[in-house]
Structures are given as structure tokens and as C-alpha cells.
Amino acid sequence: MSEEIEILNEDLYDDGEDTMKDRYFTFHVGKEEYGIEIMYVIEVIGIQKITEVPDMPVFVKGVINLRGQVIPVMDVRSRFGMEERQYDERTCIVVVTIKDSAIGLLVDMVSDVIDIPETDVDPPPKISRKPGSRFIKGLGKIDNQVKILLDVQKLLYDEELEQVSSITE
Amino acid sequence: MIDENALSFISESREMIDEVEPYLIELGQSSIESGEVNPETTNLIFRLFHSVKGTAGFLGFNVVVKVTHEAETLLDLVRNEQAKMDHTNTDLLCRTCDLVGLLLNQIEATESDAGLETEAESIIKELEHRILVGKGQIPDTAPSEPINQKTNTVQTKTDDIQKENDSAEQGQEEFDLKMLISPEMMQRFTEESDEQLQQVESALLDLENDPEDNELILEAFRGLHSFKGNCGFTGFSKLEKLSHKTETILDAIKSGKAKAEPETIQSLLHMVDVFRQAIAGISHNGKEEIDNMPLLEDFLDDIIAATKNTDPAVLNQPKVEKPKVEQEEALYLLRKSQPPPLVEKSAFETKSEKELQKTKPPEQAKSRSIVRQDIRVDLTKLDSLINLVGELVIAEAMVTRNPDLKGYEFENFERSSTHLNKIVRDLQDMTLSVRMIPVAGIFRKMIRLVHDLSTKAGKKIELKLLGEDTEIDKTVSELIADPLVHLVRNAIDHGIEPPQERTAIGKKATGELLLEAKHEGGEIWIVISDDGRGLNREKILQKGFEKGLIPEEGMNMSDQEVFELIFQPGFSTADKITDVSGRGVGMDVVKKNIEKIKGHIDIHSKPGQGSKMILRIPLTLAIIDGMLVRVGKAQYTIPLLSIRESIQVEEDKITTTMDGQELVQVRNELIPVVRLYELHNIVPDSKNLHEGLLVIVEYRDESAGILIDEIIGEQQAVIKGLSNYVGNIKGISGCTIMGDGEISLILDTGGLIKKAQSRVAA
């Protein structure tokens, strides 16, 4: 009897957040494939007209109209300090929401939704010089491939620390 | 997302209220019956209130803290036997519970306990009144018990806040009584009563089917009890008396002394009808008219007597029989007393009937019903309605300004779309007005604040309120409440001098503080002015320099610029920190809140003559009339209200100063030119001034000419925020979605002028 209840409970739990656990949405920026936790992802839309907003950091490209909602768009490439490139038909905007506000992430190409169990995630490399490395949450290993798992919170909100790190370097 | 702590606080507190109410009633009853209060029960109630207060304080729900604190103080008096748990107190504490319940709902919905201040205030005032009654400082106005003698011990026992307030309270009292029955309160009273009676009625009806259900009895009891309380509070003594008797019957049922028999319920339902009619009468002409008052009283007394005798043991004894018959008789007669008037005469010739004929009901009694002037709407519903209307405005523009229509002339279509446009506008105005509430609410709160603070600071202050009827958006009113408090505090603490100082320099001993709300241009102005010493320019400059906010002392800064320094976080000229002000937090709050609603603050001050703060708030947060302009590929919306004119300039009208600032001569005025493309890094059609257009905008006393390529047209803009992520951008107040789905940034002229100035200076 009690076992049954336990199973039932587990089922209920499964329907909730647990289905999102260990699931990652992956996309390409440059050569590498990156993953973000699926719970943040709302939808993926094609590239559309971005209205520029003055006085923004370089990686915030402007705002778009998502069905009446105005959301800012961040170019992940320039956030990583990579060279910008022309947007093409594969360029996508991944809409994520964090702290109740939606933000679009401009990526080169979206790829997949995959499960990476916690045990297959390595901690981020300790020694790193590249400014982008502070966004890494872990390295996910799957089928001999490595996906760089990003910390969405840091990706969106971590203030510019480059200057500081460049001085210390 | 609501904080988890808050959530658990809400559910815990709800449980506590459910728990405390029966105790309160029990305590009240035992106190009335035996004159004693059970110390354990009192302690229990006290503890429950205390724990709510503690958690609320931790979570920063100050209204809850205030209310529970006062309730606690009163309970403390009860515990020490300085106050009695009479009807007034019991009822008041019950209503305190109700209020806390409401506050919890509020917190659950909005994460803050703001919004019920008026209710809280009135409960708090009552509590304070009762506390003073308990302490014997003012006579009880209600049918009173002898006042306890131990006033001295109370003084020491009820500590902290209370002591400070005591002196303030005395003067407050007069004001309270005057406030007691305003038309709004009457309105609220009738509406609430209607709801309470509804509650009683439905509980009774359910009870008929399920006489054993204790919950239902309690439900009816609670409803009736609050009704009684309200009646008493509003001064309808007859209703109070009757409802009290009805309550006694219910209580008998509750405690098992009587059974919820169909006839009893019938009689109770009948009483509900009587109450309802009386309330209808009150809402009709404000008078408490009850038909057959003596008969009703007899009727109820009979039932009460019956229930008293209906001890299970003596249930079937002949003694009981008689009152029961009388009771039914009376009930029968009562029914007959209702119009249509008695056609078939009753077979009984009883004493009651004679009475009944004497007190024939007024003819119109039955046709009256309660006319409700308002309905309560969930704020989220209202907001989504407003959002929808906003979308409608966009959609309307999408249709009527559809790019497909370009180059065609459709006469009929034009006419229809003009019509549509008009309707949409009206609809929009109407929906926006729904959210508007008079500032009186927040202004009134200042009365108390000024009173308390002035007493504390030993200053004499006369507060004047002007334009209380001015309506502002609900969100705005919530956001300016705090700033107002800070500004008023500052005025009292820093601005207005102590009486001696005032008389010494030839001013009236009583300082004047004016709060005014008015419409001015496209804005609403909230003006706070005092006739105190004014802002000390030198001192501010000096402090600003010390804090490194300005590069060098005595710089050539305008008064406005100097005064704006006081809004810097941590800025304070006060030499010592008092508990009222001095930490430099207040003005920062003022600025943040005003910025949130896209408002501005103007400061005017003359040394020795006083200072004046003007909070300038946009009329609506949702929609503006704008002029759509184009610069290169970018389209901007400029608020129509800030545009003075747009001109094409000739080259010979332009002067360039040595620092590169271009000035254009418009009539006799020299206006600086703002090249928007430079500020926003875009490529314009032309960089030549004479090839573009200059839109002359005004902000305060400054004007500027914004260089644009083309004016596209006028349009109503539904203002959308630029996402929290983007934050505040100087010169941009938000954005709007245009008919073709593109986004246009809305220019904030004031910010733009400043930005251009700092650019030239740099």
C-alpha cells in the first residue's frame, strides 16, 4: 500500500520539474556546441528585425517585437567576445526567461534537446583566460562529444569583468 | 513569484486567524456572562497575534505589524484586567482579524500589504481609541464598564510606540469621531452588510438541509457578528440590538443549547430579510427605519427564552410548549405584516396584532432594494482589460494604416476607420479612467503623519490639502505614497523651524505645509511646499564636494542642479541622524519611485522662505499622443505634448559656438540643436541642417531642436517598457509597437536635452 503511494508520488513529481532536469537545449556558436538548461527556454524564433537601442553594451543588439511583447536581444557571439558575423537563414533567436523577463539570445544555429545526466557533467576548467569562460557551468559529455553547458544567469547578468581580468592577466 | 517565506507566512497566519476568532468570541462571551476573562485564552490569543506580528515584521509587512501591534496592546490591557472584553472590544478584535485576513490576501496577490491602508487605519484608530478607554484616559462612549484604576501600571507596561503616541492620540480623537461616518463609509457599510447578510442567508439555507453542520452555524454566526459590529460602529443601535438578539439564538444553536430546527431557521431567515430591508432603507435615505421594532424584539426574546428552556432534558415538558406557540404566532403575524397589506384577517385576536396595526409598515418598504454603485473587480482582470485595449489600439493602427492601403483612396473605408478610431479612443479613455483613484487617499494619510511628526519634533504645523479630488492611476498612487511620506518628513524635520526660531525671524509660529495635486499640461503635479528655512545651497554643495559628487566646490551650478544632489543615495546634510531622517535614504527612494513612473521632480527653494517640491507625473502610464519621425532607418516617437513646432531651417539662421554647439534662431530665441543621429549612432539621410527638419521640443524652461529626416505622422502610442534587462536609458522613455509591427523608441525630451548638454560639455 505504502509502496503504491510512493510510486504515485514519484509519478506526480515526474510530471513537474523533474522532466526538465538534466535536459539541455543545445545550439551552435562558432565551432562549438553549447547547452542551456531547458527550463529557461520559452521558444525559438527566426531572425527578425531588431530595433537598435542606444547606450547598450555591444552584445545587446536591440529589441524585437515578439507578438506584442518587446524583448531585448543579446548576440551570444559578441557576448563571448567572438567576432560578429552576418546573420543568415540559420541564425535563430532563442527566447529565454529569467527573473520574469524574457530575453532573446542570438545564436548561429539551434541543434537539439538532449539529456545529460549529472554524472556526465564535468566542472568548468579551472584555468581559463578567455573572457567567455566565466559563463560556463560545466562540460557535458555525450557520445564522445563535449557540450559546453552555460550558466544562463551569468550569461545574462554577469557584469563586464573583462577589464578587470585583462588587467590581472 | 511570491517569496516562499511570504507564502508560508500567509498560510500560517490564515490558520491563526481561523483559530483566534472562536477564542475571541468565547472570551467575549465569558467576560460578559461572568465578568471574568480566562487568562489562558487571552494569552493564547495574544501569542497568536504576536507571532503574526513577528513574522510580518521580519518580512517587512508594516501594515500588518501596525494592526497586530495595536491589537496586542489592547489584549495586553485585557490580560492585565485594565480593559474588559466587552462587545466593542471583542467585535473590534474580530474585525482586526478580518482585516488581517484581507491584508494576507493582499500580500498573496501583490507581495505587499499596501492598498488596505484606509481600512487598517480605521481599525488601528479604533484600537487606539479602545486602548485609551482601557487606560482610562478618555471616557468610554459605549455603554461603559467602570474604568479600571491601575492606569499607572499600564503606562509602564505598554511600552515603546504607545507612549510616544499617547499625547498625539488625545488630539486625534476629535478627528476620529468626525471621520466616523462619512458618506463613503456609509456606502461601504451598506455594501458590506449586504454581503454579510448574503453569507448568513446562504449558510442558513444550507443549514436547513444539514442541521448538524457546525461549520455552517459558525459561518452564519460570523457573518451576523460582523454585521452587528458594523451596525454598532456606524451607530445603528436598533439594528445592532436586533442582530445581537439574533446572534444569541445562533449562539444557542452553536453551543448545542438549541436545535437548528426548520422553524428556528425560518425565523432567522426572516430576520435576515428584516435586516436587509433596513439596510436598503439606510442606503436609500440614510435613516435607520425598522418596522415593528418592538414586535421583532418580543419575537426574538421569545425564541431566546425558548432556546434557554429547551434544555435537552426538559425538551418535551409542557413549559416549553407555550413560548413555542407564541413564537410561531408572532412569526406568522410578522409575515403578515409585510405588504400586501392584511387582507385576510388573522383568526387570532392577540396582543401582538394590536401592536402590529399601530406600527404599520411604510408603503414603499418592499420595493426598495440596495442599489450598488460599484462592483469590485479583481485588479488583474482590470489590467488585462487595459492590456487588451492597448493591443486594440495597435491593431486598429495596423488596419487603418495598413501598408497595403498606400496610394489608394477609399472614401468609405476612410469614414469607417475614422469612426473606429473614435470608438477605440473613447474605449481607451474609459478603461484608463477605471484605474484612476483620487489622491485624497494618500493625502489623508499625511494628516496623521504630520500630526505625529510635528508633535514629536515639537513644531507647530498647519497642513493644507488642495486638489484632493485629482485622480491618478492606482499604480502611480501606490508609488508616490512613499515619496510623499519622505518629502513630508523632510519638510517637517529639516524645513520648518521650531516655533521660537520662527517667531525670532518674524514668521508665524505655526509653520505651513501645503500638499496640492493638480493637472498641469500633460502631467499631474503633486506639490509639497513649506514655509520653512529652505534648502541650504552652500551646505549641499559642501557635502556634495565632500562626497565627491561634484568636482570642485562652488562650481557654477544652477540651483536645480545643486538641489538634485539631495537625491543621491546616502546624501544628507543633517549633522546628526534622527529616527525621522538623516540617513539620506529617503530622497533616494523618492527619486527611484518617481523614475519608475516616468515622473520628474522639480525643486524650488528660497533661503528663509521655504521650499517647494513638485512631483511631475505623466497623466497616463499607458498611452500617449506621439509624433512619429524618421532618422535614417530608425523611427522615433516624440510625445506630442512636448513638441512646440517643427521647422525647416535656413543656413543663415545657424550659429555655431566655439565648443561646437549649434544654435538656431527661431524668432527671437536661440535654440540648441540636437543631432539625434549622433546621439544614437545611426546613419541619417542627410547631415545638413537645412535638408532635414528641426522639431522644437520643450522641457521645463529649456528647449531644443531635434534634427530629424522626416515626419511620418501623428499616432497614438501604447507605451511599452524596454524590458527590465535593458534598464533606464537616458533620452528614451520607452517604446511602442507600430502598425507594421516594428518598434519605435519614444524619446524623452528632458533626458535628451540633458544628454546633449553633457555631450557638448564633455
Interface residues (C-beta under 8 A of the other chain):
Chain A: K49 T51 E52 V53 P54 D55 M56 V60 V63 I64 N65 G68 V70 I71 P72 K99 D100 S101 A102 I103 L156
Chain B: M1 E391 I394 A634 L679 H680 N681 I682 K720 G721 L722 S723 N724 Y725 V726 I729 K730 G731 I732 C735 I737 G741 E742 I743 S744 L745
